[in-house]
Amino acid sequence: MYDTPFRAERDVSAKDTKIAAREVQVYYGDTHAIKDVSVDILDKTVTAFIGPSGCGKSTFLRCINRMNDTIDIARIEGLIEIDGEDIYDRRVDPVQLRAKVGMVFQKPNPFPKSIYDNVAYGPKIHGLAKNKAELDEIVEKALRRGAIWDEVKDRLDAPGTGLSGGQQQRLCIARAVATEPEVLLMDEPCSALDPIATGQVEELIDELRQDYSVVIVTHSMQQAARVSQKTAFFHLGNLVEYGDTDKIFTNPQDSRTESYITGRIG
Amino acid sequence: MPTSWLVLIVLALAAVGYVLGRQRALSGAGGDNRKLHSLPSYYGSNVAMKVAVPALIALAAWLILQPLAVETTIRADLAEEAERSERPISLVMSDVRRVANGLDTAIERGVITRERAANMRTEFTDVRERLAEAGVALGSAVNSNVLEAAQRYRGFSAIGDIARTSFVLLLAVGGFLYALRESTPDFRARNTVETGVRYLLITAACIAILTTIGIILSLVFNTIEFFRVYPATEFFFSTTWSPSFGGGSELGILPLLWGTFYISLIALLVAVPIGLFAAVYLSEYASKKVRGVAKPAIEILAGIPTIVYGLFALLTVGPLLLSVFGDGGLGWMRAGTAVMTAGLVMGIMLIPFVSSLSDDIINAVPQSMRDGSYGLGATKSETIKQVILPAALPGIVGAILLAASRAIGETMIVVLGAGAAARISGNPFEAMTTVTAKIVSQLTGDADFQSPEALVAFALGMTLFVITLGLNVFALYIVRKYREQYE
């Protein structure tokens, strides 16, 4: 198995709650996809969502930036607050919310534009830069944060789709970071990557923790153990167990968590 | 024996062959399916195939070649007659054919006997009158040379017919016996039939390709013929189009190309924005329900025959425009038929082409692109403008170019909506005409087919063909080149 090049710091004491969810229900048509999920996600922390396929972890992730609004048949009940503000309040513009809550997807999805334009896309539509020089600065900063600057600085005009899978995913992370979000949601960001690219992205996630609250959905238990401080285990739409990663993996309270971690269900 | 009977006999033999081949294979295996190499029906099909295919191919080939062979033989004798009557040999030949067919009809109706037809002499009988009794009208009196040739023509044809019938039947029976002998349990009938199926498919593909080549060749040869009687530089660079069938025509293509270009441009100006916006609405904004109704409704437009659009232009759009821009209104327009009329209606016709193709292309942009853009806090219209349309652009350009080649090739709307005056003018409210409309008018007259006024149609068609072909190739090139961008 791929060995960890680093070990995430486990100190999560004295962190504020960034996202608070209370009794969240999600329905896709007649299917009850998320049942009664309540969870507090901390600031400046990596939180991993684990669980078997179809358990609702991605669905719940997509509730946090209201991406489920783009699906006609999805219906959401309950309360989700970011910094104490109800994101499903009528006054909240989902478009503004998504600028604050960035998202990285399972498959790298760079736009068919140049590397520069990919990163500049968000800042441009939100008017973050006053002029070209400032935009250049934002793009460079984002690419540096995405740990890809050195690889692409000489070919910013090349199409983003021409990069390798791992580079594309880091470009997508840079793109998400460029809009200065407060929360970064990652939906299985490494499932389409090889072990080396995975290692690079994981390292990056750990660095991002300094500024953001990162929520990552993953199928790899090793990955959850490596990068996260908090872990939530979902099963059949329920949040079964939520706690410090060390505790979940070494001393799970629920028998289902233990079965999943040891590979008996899932 | 008539050909249809021959075909029926061959097919009947094939059907019998199917049954017998199947039976023979089965009985060879002692009635046990499992001892056969292939399923019994394959043995039957193999026999049927070997009876019908060679026989029918031979029949078709014979039917094509026999008249050619007979005519070549007769033609040699007709040179003298052609010289005497100062007519081209092809005209004499068609006289011969007409008399020969007339004699056939007369015999069929019982006006004359078979022997009488073979021995008839112009010195003793008025052939024209006798044939008229049988209901066959001939243009001029038949002279002895033509009658003799016609009689020889009939003689050769009769021999040919008998030879054809026997040859085809022989081939069918031969195939029947050969295939039946093959039908032993070890014979790989399945593979043989499979090969047959493959050749059937190849033939179908070849027919399509050969027809295209045939059409192109006929265009090319007639165009060359045209340039032999009319200077090419005049044709391509003259700005006057005034054909006169008495001779001395000026046949410059430029006014026609200008009309084509102008009308197509207006059509595209109408069709591209409307079609594209409709496609964006349907694929991005419309709910499933609306889309389910609206998309077929738009596509109905594509099913309306263009002549109906032409009527619409002539009877509705033309008068409407005239009431606004004509003498009663702005005074720019003199008659209902104008570039604007045809262009607007053609634009409406093209909307479904643009919208339907663009809609497919926009839908082909992966959902992950949209997710990525929404995830960054972009609105729907920002996503469409900055991500989806750029990603779909090559395909959309391809759709527009395809619509353009449709516009250039359109005829009926122009004939009814744009008038017939060939002129180069910038005023869209004036009547102009296009290449296609002029091809129609050049060929629907009584013109001699060898005159430049008629042959010019082929040169026009060729020019049009080259332009639309170029557009299509260019469209496909663009679509292919940028297709994998988001994969």
Interface residues (C-beta under 8 A of the other chain):
Chain A: N65 M67 T70 D72 V95 Q96 L97 R98 A99 K100 G102 M103 V104 F105 K107 N109 P110 F111 P112 K113 Y121 G122 I125 H126 P159 T161 C172 R175 A176 T179
Chain B: S287 K288 P366 S368 M369 R370 D371 G372 S373 Y374 G375 L376 G377 A378 T379 E382 Q386 V387 P390 A391 Q485 Y486 E487
